[in-house]
Amino acid sequence: MRKKRVWAVWFSGTDTTKRIVNAIADEIAGLWGAERADYDFTLPKMRESGFTAEADDLVVFGTPVYAGRVPNVLLKYLATIRGNGALAIPVVLFGNRNFDDALIELRDILEDTGFHTVAGAAFVGEHSFSRVLAAGRPDEADMKEARGFAKKAAEKIETLSEGAIPVPIEVEGTPKPYRGYYQPRDRKGTPINILKVRPLTNDNCDNCGICADVCPMGSIDRENVREYTGICIKCGACIKKCPKQAKYYEDAGYLYHQHELEEGYARRAANSLFV
């Protein structure tokens, strides 16, 4: 049951999710000779209206993993998307620690909004807090794995009978109710709260406004990029996309958690694929 159109749909502050989702969608569309379409809901203006698919679509749908879950700032928006019977492949990107319940949560969101999930994957991407934790991932080995996963997913979909409704793909994770968000702690076991922490701006800044343009929450004032007008979700976009390396953190709790992750999860984590 080949589909006429293959969508790549993503939220991706630093483009790791975007790269994997597009690689999967491109591979499947190429195999089928299908139309390709994109929907990037990273920036606020793209979340002003919900994404709607059609029954003859396949949607590769990706989000990052925040604290082991789908980012909670996206949940209200994700409740507005409409699958209309389209097939979907949920994909999550995690920063080398674990994807915990993020993939099963995204699968459930897609099923609840009218999609039928036929495969799923959790890939590793460079952690948003760090330039060394899973540095450069997804790398070429990951991209090769993504293309291989796409081929297997396409083959599975081709075996489905026209009009068949597949059962939701089985993925790793705890079924509802999901586990709570991952809570960083210090050496004494005391929780570290970084929710209100925001990046600072050094003297390298020339006020070009790139950080304001790429902020997924629209929280940086473009006229004065040192000023924040909304929440910071620690996605890393303003830091990693600044050509002057002007944005940085100095909060002790944030830095402790960053170094804890870098030291404790330095191994090359594996991707998890479900077809």
C-alpha positions in Angstrom: 0.0 0.0 0.0 2.3 2.7 -1.2 1.3 6.3 -0.4 1.2 9.2 -2.9 2.8 11.7 -0.6 5.4 11.5 2.1 5.6 14.3 4.7 8.5 15.2 6.9 7.1 17.0 9.9 9.4 18.2 12.7 10.2 20.4 15.7 14.0 20.9 15.8 15.8 23.7 17.6 19.3 22.6 16.5 18.3 20.6 13.4 19.2 17.1 14.6 15.6 16.0 14.5 15.1 17.7 11.2 18.0 15.8 9.6 16.8 12.4 10.6 13.2 13.0 9.8 14.1 14.3 6.3 16.5 11.4 5.7 13.7 8.9 6.4 11.1 10.7 4.4 13.5 11.3 1.4 14.4 7.6 1.3 10.8 6.3 1.3 9.6 8.9 -1.2 12.5 8.0 -3.5 11.7 4.3 -3.3 8.1 5.0 -4.1 8.5 7.9 -6.5 6.1 9.7 -4.2 5.6 13.5 -3.8 7.6 15.0 -0.9 6.3 17.7 1.4 7.7 19.4 4.6 6.1 21.0 7.7 8.5 22.6 10.1 6.7 23.6 13.3 9.8 24.7 15.2 9.0 28.5 15.1 5.9 29.9 16.8 4.2 31.2 13.6 4.0 27.6 12.3 2.1 26.5 15.4 -0.6 29.1 14.9 -2.6 26.4 13.0 -2.5 22.7 13.2 -0.9 20.3 10.7 -3.5 18.3 8.8 -2.7 15.1 6.8 -4.8 13.2 4.3 -5.6 9.5 4.2 -3.2 8.8 1.3 -0.2 10.4 3.1 2.6 8.9 5.0 3.9 11.3 7.7 7.4 11.0 9.3 6.8 13.0 12.5 9.7 14.0 14.7 10.3 15.8 18.0 13.3 16.0 20.4 13.3 14.3 23.8 13.2 16.7 26.7 13.8 15.0 30.1 12.7 11.7 28.7 9.4 12.9 27.3 7.9 14.8 24.4 8.5 18.5 25.2 5.6 19.6 27.3 5.5 23.0 25.6 4.4 21.2 22.4 1.5 19.2 23.9 -1.2 21.8 23.4 -0.1 22.2 19.8 0.1 18.5 19.1 -3.4 18.0 20.3 -4.5 20.2 17.3 -2.9 18.1 14.5 -5.2 15.9 12.4 -4.2 12.6 10.8 -7.4 11.7 9.0 -6.3 8.1 8.7 -2.8 8.8 7.3 0.0 6.4 8.2 2.7 7.8 10.5 6.2 7.0 11.7 6.9 8.7 15.1 10.6 9.6 15.5 12.3 11.1 18.6 15.9 12.4 19.0 17.6 12.1 22.3 20.9 13.5 23.6 22.8 10.2 24.4 21.2 9.6 27.8 17.8 7.8 27.1 14.6 8.4 25.3 12.6 7.0 28.3 8.8 7.4 27.4 9.1 10.0 24.6 8.6 7.6 21.7 5.6 5.8 23.2 4.2 9.2 24.1 4.6 10.5 20.6 3.1 7.3 19.2 0.1 7.7 21.4 -0.3 11.4 20.4 -0.3 10.5 16.8 -2.8 7.6 17.3 -5.1 9.9 19.3 -5.1 12.5 16.6 -6.1 10.2 13.8 -2.9 8.7 12.5 -2.0 5.0 12.2 1.5 4.4 13.3 3.4 1.7 11.4 7.0 2.1 12.6 8.9 4.2 15.1 12.5 5.2 16.0 14.6 6.9 18.6 17.8 8.3 17.2 20.7 10.0 19.0 21.5 13.7 18.3 24.1 16.0 19.9 22.8 17.1 23.2 21.3 20.6 23.3 23.3 21.4 26.4 26.6 20.3 25.1 29.0 20.4 22.2 30.8 17.1 23.3 27.9 14.8 24.4 27.1 12.8 21.2 29.1 15.4 19.3 28.2 15.6 15.6 25.4 13.1 15.8 23.5 12.2 13.9 26.6 11.3 12.0 27.1 9.3 8.7 26.6 6.0 10.5 23.3 7.3 12.0 22.2 8.5 8.6 22.9 5.2 7.1 20.9 3.5 9.8 18.1 6.0 9.2 18.0 5.1 5.5 18.0 1.4 6.3 15.2 1.9 8.7 13.2 3.8 6.1 13.6 0.9 3.6 12.3 -1.6 6.1 9.4 0.7 7.0 8.5 1.1 3.3 8.6 -2.6 2.7 6.3 -3.2 5.7 3.8 -0.6 4.4 3.8 -2.2 0.9 2.6 -5.4 2.5 -0.5 -3.7 4.0 -3.8 -4.3 2.2 -5.5 -1.3 0.8 -7.7 0.2 3.5 -6.2 -1.9 6.2 -5.8 -0.3 9.6 -2.6 -1.4 11.2 -2.3 -1.9 14.9 -0.2 0.8 16.7 3.5 0.0 16.4 5.0 -1.5 19.5 7.8 0.6 20.9 9.8 0.8 24.1 8.4 2.8 27.0 5.9 2.8 29.8 2.3 2.9 28.7 0.0 5.6 30.2 0.5 6.9 32.7 4.0 7.7 31.6 6.9 8.1 34.0 7.6 11.7 35.2 10.1 13.9 33.5 13.7 13.1 34.2 14.9 15.2 37.2 18.5 16.1 37.5 20.0 15.9 41.0 23.2 16.9 42.7 25.6 14.6 44.5 23.4 14.8 47.6 20.3 13.8 45.7 18.8 17.2 45.9 16.8 18.1 42.8 18.3 20.8 40.5 15.7 23.2 39.1 16.8 24.9 35.9 13.4 25.8 34.5 13.9 29.6 34.9 17.5 29.6 33.8 18.3 31.6 30.6 21.4 32.1 28.5 23.5 35.2 29.0 25.1 37.2 26.2 28.8 38.1 26.1 30.5 41.0 24.4 31.0 39.1 21.1 27.3 39.9 20.4 26.8 42.4 17.5 23.0 42.2 17.9 22.5 40.6 14.5 19.2 39.0 15.7 19.8 35.5 14.6 19.2 34.1 18.1 15.8 35.9 18.1 15.0 34.5 14.7 15.7 30.9 15.6 14.2 30.8 19.1 11.3 28.3 19.0 9.5 30.1 21.8 9.9 33.6 20.2 11.3 34.6 23.6 14.3 36.8 22.6 13.7 40.4 21.9 15.1 41.1 18.4 15.8 44.8 19.2 17.8 43.8 22.3 18.8 40.2 22.2 20.0 40.3 25.8 16.3 40.7 26.9 13.9 37.7 27.2 10.2 38.2 26.7 9.2 34.6 27.4 10.3 31.2 28.5 13.5 29.4 27.7 13.2 25.6 26.9 17.0 25.1 26.8 16.8 23.8 23.2 20.3 25.2 22.4 19.2 27.0 19.2 20.4 30.5 20.2 23.7 29.1 21.4 24.6 26.7 18.6 23.4 28.9 15.8 25.1 32.1 16.9 28.0 32.9 14.5 29.7 34.9 17.3 29.3 32.3 20.1 27.8 35.1 22.1 25.2 33.1 24.1 26.2 31.0 27.1 25.1 29.7 30.5 26.8 30.4 33.8 24.1 29.1 36.2 25.7 26.7 38.6 22.9 24.2 38.6 22.8 24.1 34.8 26.5 23.7 34.5 26.6 20.9 37.1 23.9 19.0 35.2 25.6 19.6 31.8 28.9 18.2 33.2 27.1 15.3 34.9 25.6 14.3 31.6 28.9 14.7 29.7 30.7 12.5 32.2 28.0 9.9 32.9 26.8 9.3 29.3 30.0 9.6 27.3 29.5 6.2 25.6 28.1 6.0 22.1 24.4 5.3 22.7 22.6 3.1 20.2 19.6 4.1 18.1 16.4 2.1 18.7 14.3 1.1 15.7 10.8 -0.5 15.6 9.2 -1.9 12.5 
